Amino acid sequence: MYSTASYLPDPVQNREFYADVAVKRALAWVVDVLVVAAFLVPVVVFTAFIGLFFLAPLYLVLSFMYRTITIANGSATWGMRLMSIELRDAAGARLNLGQAFLHTLGYALSLSFMPVQLASVIFMCATERGQGVTDMALGTVMINRRG
């Protein structure tokens, strides 16, 4: 059931774990962007609309916190949960707070550099485990949620 290289499901023998994950990951990203944007509304209103001047930094901070906390608490953001996918580390376990922080940091850094983001998307679509650059660096993988 699992490859000898790790405790993760083998992408050849257990294709169901990786089926449509790239598409689900993209849809989860859209949901997560909308969730973070919804979190911004009360912040902007509460600050008497002064928050509009700091919209980009506020979005970055809220997004970082949202992603780190939700991944640490269930190995998936709300968007990922909606799409029935989750992150697993190289041992096949759910991500802890430290791993969630590092994964979110890698995600944020990859968004900061267009070539890295483009490479990440290509790797997610082209590699057998569908890992992005951050996933490859940390040894994490996105899989369909187990039963």
BARO-271599 format. One record per residue (C-alpha): residue number from 1; z, x, y. Coordinates in Angstrom, 1 decimal. Each point is the difference from the previous one (the first is absolute). Last residue first. Layout:
BEGIN
{num = NUM, pz = Z, px = X, py = Y}
...
% end
This chain:
BEGIN
{num = 147, pz = 4.7, px = -12.0, py = 7.6}
{num = 146, pz = -0.7, px = 3.4, py = 1.6}
{num = 145, pz = -1.3, px = -0.1, py = 3.5}
{num = 144, pz = -3.6, px = 1.3, py = 0.4}
{num = 143, pz = 0.2, px = 3.6, py = 0.7}
{num = 142, pz = 0.1, px = 2.3, py = 3.1}
{num = 141, pz = 0.7, px = 3.6, py = -0.9}
{num = 140, pz = 2.4, px = 2.7, py = 1.2}
{num = 139, pz = -0.3, px = 3.7, py = -0.7}
{num = 138, pz = 1.2, px = 0.9, py = 3.6}
{num = 137, pz = -3.1, px = 1.9, py = 1.1}
{num = 136, pz = -2.4, px = -2.1, py = -2.0}
{num = 135, pz = 1.5, px = -3.2, py = 1.3}
{num = 134, pz = -0.2, px = 1.2, py = 3.6}
{num = 133, pz = -3.7, px = 0.9, py = -0.4}
{num = 132, pz = -0.7, px = -3.4, py = -1.6}
{num = 131, pz = 0.3, px = -0.8, py = -3.7}
{num = 130, pz = -2.3, px = -2.4, py = -1.8}
{num = 129, pz = 1.1, px = 1.2, py = -3.4}
{num = 128, pz = -3.6, px = 0.7, py = -1.2}
{num = 127, pz = -1.1, px = 1.4, py = 3.3}
{num = 126, pz = -2.8, px = -1.6, py = 2.0}
{num = 125, pz = 1.3, px = -2.9, py = 2.0}
{num = 124, pz = 3.4, px = 1.4, py = 0.9}
{num = 123, pz = -1.5, px = 3.4, py = 0.5}
{num = 122, pz = -2.6, px = -1.3, py = 2.5}
{num = 121, pz = 2.7, px = -1.8, py = 1.9}
{num = 120, pz = 2.2, px = 3.1, py = 0.1}
{num = 119, pz = -3.0, px = 2.2, py = 1.1}
{num = 118, pz = -0.6, px = -2.4, py = 2.9}
{num = 117, pz = 3.6, px = 0.1, py = 1.0}
{num = 116, pz = 0.1, px = 3.8, py = -0.2}
{num = 115, pz = -3.2, px = 0.3, py = 2.1}
{num = 114, pz = 1.4, px = -2.5, py = 2.5}
{num = 113, pz = 3.2, px = 1.8, py = 0.7}
{num = 112, pz = 2.9, px = -2.0, py = 1.3}
{num = 111, pz = -0.3, px = -2.6, py = -2.8}
{num = 110, pz = 0.6, px = 2.8, py = -2.5}
{num = 109, pz = 3.2, px = 0.9, py = 1.8}
{num = 108, pz = 1.3, px = -3.5, py = -0.1}
{num = 107, pz = -0.7, px = -0.4, py = -3.7}
{num = 106, pz = 1.6, px = 3.4, py = -0.7}
{num = 105, pz = 3.1, px = -1.1, py = 1.9}
{num = 104, pz = 0.0, px = -3.3, py = -1.8}
{num = 103, pz = -0.1, px = 1.8, py = -3.4}
{num = 102, pz = 2.7, px = 2.5, py = 1.1}
{num = 101, pz = 2.3, px = -2.8, py = 1.2}
{num = 100, pz = -0.6, px = -2.0, py = -3.2}
{num = 99, pz = 0.7, px = 3.1, py = -2.1}
{num = 98, pz = 3.3, px = 0.5, py = 1.8}
{num = 97, pz = 0.9, px = -3.6, py = -0.2}
{num = 96, pz = -0.8, px = -0.3, py = -3.8}
{num = 95, pz = -3.4, px = -0.7, py = -1.5}
{num = 94, pz = -0.2, px = -2.0, py = -3.2}
{num = 93, pz = -0.2, px = 2.0, py = -3.2}
{num = 92, pz = -3.0, px = 1.1, py = -2.0}
{num = 91, pz = 1.1, px = 3.6, py = -0.1}
{num = 90, pz = -2.8, px = 1.0, py = 2.4}
{num = 89, pz = 1.2, px = -2.6, py = 2.5}
{num = 88, pz = -1.0, px = -3.6, py = 0.0}
{num = 87, pz = -1.4, px = -2.2, py = 2.8}
{num = 86, pz = -0.4, px = -3.7, py = -0.4}
{num = 85, pz = -2.8, px = -2.7, py = -0.3}
{num = 84, pz = 0.3, px = -3.7, py = -0.4}
{num = 83, pz = -2.2, px = -0.8, py = 3.1}
{num = 82, pz = 2.9, px = -1.8, py = 1.7}
{num = 81, pz = 2.3, px = 2.8, py = -1.0}
{num = 80, pz = -2.3, px = 2.5, py = 1.6}
{num = 79, pz = -0.1, px = -2.0, py = 3.2}
{num = 78, pz = 3.8, px = -0.3, py = 0.0}
{num = 77, pz = 0.2, px = 3.8, py = -0.3}
{num = 76, pz = 0.4, px = 1.5, py = -3.5}
{num = 75, pz = 2.4, px = 2.2, py = -2.0}
{num = 74, pz = 2.6, px = -2.8, py = 0.2}
{num = 73, pz = 2.7, px = 1.0, py = 2.5}
{num = 72, pz = -1.3, px = 3.5, py = 0.9}
{num = 71, pz = -3.5, px = -1.3, py = 0.6}
{num = 70, pz = 1.4, px = -2.8, py = 2.2}
{num = 69, pz = 2.2, px = 2.4, py = 2.0}
{num = 68, pz = -2.6, px = 2.7, py = 0.5}
{num = 67, pz = -2.9, px = -2.4, py = 0.8}
{num = 66, pz = 2.0, px = -2.1, py = 2.5}
{num = 65, pz = 1.5, px = 3.1, py = 1.7}
{num = 64, pz = -3.3, px = 1.7, py = 0.4}
{num = 63, pz = -1.7, px = -3.2, py = 1.2}
{num = 62, pz = 2.7, px = -0.7, py = 2.5}
{num = 61, pz = -0.2, px = 3.6, py = 1.4}
{num = 60, pz = -3.8, px = 0.0, py = 0.2}
{num = 59, pz = -0.2, px = -3.5, py = 1.5}
{num = 58, pz = 2.6, px = 0.9, py = 2.6}
{num = 57, pz = -1.9, px = 3.2, py = 0.9}
{num = 56, pz = -3.3, px = -2.0, py = 0.3}
{num = 55, pz = 1.5, px = -2.9, py = 2.0}
{num = 54, pz = 2.0, px = 2.0, py = 2.6}
{num = 53, pz = -1.4, px = -1.7, py = 3.1}
{num = 52, pz = 0.1, px = -3.3, py = -1.8}
{num = 51, pz = 3.7, px = 0.5, py = -0.7}
{num = 50, pz = 0.6, px = -0.8, py = 3.7}
{num = 49, pz = -0.8, px = -3.6, py = -1.0}
{num = 48, pz = 3.5, px = -1.2, py = 0.8}
{num = 47, pz = 1.5, px = 2.4, py = -2.6}
{num = 46, pz = 0.8, px = -2.9, py = -2.3}
{num = 45, pz = -3.6, px = -1.2, py = 0.2}
{num = 44, pz = -1.4, px = 3.3, py = -1.0}
{num = 43, pz = 2.5, px = 0.4, py = -2.8}
{num = 42, pz = -0.5, px = -3.6, py = -1.1}
{num = 41, pz = -3.8, px = 0.6, py = -0.3}
{num = 40, pz = 0.2, px = 3.4, py = -1.6}
{num = 39, pz = 1.3, px = -1.2, py = -3.4}
{num = 38, pz = -3.2, px = -2.1, py = -0.3}
{num = 37, pz = -2.1, px = 3.1, py = 0.6}
{num = 36, pz = 2.0, px = 1.7, py = -2.9}
{num = 35, pz = -0.8, px = -3.0, py = -2.3}
{num = 34, pz = -3.7, px = 0.0, py = 1.1}
{num = 33, pz = -0.4, px = 3.7, py = -0.8}
{num = 32, pz = 1.8, px = -0.5, py = -3.3}
{num = 31, pz = -2.4, px = -2.9, py = -1.0}
{num = 30, pz = -3.0, px = 2.2, py = 0.9}
{num = 29, pz = 1.4, px = 2.9, py = -2.0}
{num = 28, pz = 0.6, px = -2.3, py = -3.0}
{num = 27, pz = -3.7, px = -1.0, py = 0.1}
{num = 26, pz = -1.0, px = 3.7, py = -0.1}
{num = 25, pz = 2.4, px = 0.7, py = -2.9}
{num = 24, pz = -1.2, px = -3.0, py = -1.9}
{num = 23, pz = -3.6, px = 1.3, py = 0.3}
{num = 22, pz = 1.0, px = 3.5, py = -1.1}
{num = 21, pz = 2.2, px = -1.5, py = -2.8}
{num = 20, pz = -2.9, px = -2.0, py = -1.6}
{num = 19, pz = 1.0, px = 1.0, py = -3.5}
{num = 18, pz = 2.4, px = 3.0, py = 0.0}
{num = 17, pz = 2.7, px = -1.3, py = -2.4}
{num = 16, pz = -2.6, px = -1.9, py = -2.0}
{num = 15, pz = -1.8, px = 3.2, py = -0.8}
{num = 14, pz = 2.6, px = 1.0, py = -2.5}
{num = 13, pz = -1.8, px = 2.4, py = -2.4}
{num = 12, pz = -2.2, px = 1.6, py = 2.7}
{num = 11, pz = 2.4, px = -0.1, py = 3.0}
{num = 10, pz = 2.9, px = 1.3, py = -2.1}
{num = 9, pz = 3.2, px = -1.8, py = 1.1}
{num = 8, pz = 2.4, px = 2.3, py = 1.9}
{num = 7, pz = 2.5, px = 2.1, py = -1.9}
{num = 6, pz = -1.9, px = 3.1, py = 0.6}
{num = 5, pz = -2.4, px = 2.6, py = -1.5}
{num = 4, pz = 0.2, px = -1.4, py = -3.5}
{num = 3, pz = -1.6, px = -3.2, py = 1.0}
{num = 2, pz = 1.9, px = -3.3, py = -0.5}
{num = 1, pz = -0.8, px = -2.8, py = -2.4}
% end
